[in-house]
């Protein structure tokens, strides 16, 4: 479970940005994240996936943040 706020992911319904802290349920078998559409910022949903599923994520990096440790 390495999703972070600000990550973007794409599925069959469009591109989504993670806006809430991801969490797991059911003994860490299900992962939930509150997301919003990139094209329509007011539209939010809670997406659930099996925690073991791989998801392609684009992570935006703030150049002022410096190197990650």
C-alpha angles and dihedrals in degrees: 000000000000101000115132134191108274096032116131125215134178129217135163092287097053143273119326134190122211108240102165132052110271118238138181133229138182095048092316092303096115124051121203129190133174107232139177131206114259091217094046111033094188094061111090131174139169110242120202127196136164105272093233094057115107116234126192108233133186110209119201114214123207106226090211092059094076127216120335117240 
